[in-house]
Amino acid sequence: MTRIAKVEPVSKQQDNSIIVSGWRVVDVTLADAPREISQHETEPEAIEAARRFEAESSQEPGSQPDDTQDYDASDAQAGKRFPS
């Protein structure tokens, strides 16, 4: 089965601000049973770990090939272009 990972911040509320203390990779392959895979100090490290996690499953029998679809966070239109 092709696995799906999500990168999300590890944060806490302090006064009127939100403090991000790190980043975690969460396996969301089963939407009703997400599980944390790893934690990282920086977002790029977490993104790379998520990519590796998803790519590993593409080698398993019965899995879809890894499409290496990534979005560039610096591109405001990333993920918003749909084929017609």
Secondary structure, 3 states (H helix, E strand, C coil): CCCCEEEEEEEEEECCEEEEEEEEEEECCCCCCCEEEEEECCHHHHHHHHHHHHHHHCCCCCCCCCCCCCCCCCCCCCCCCCCC
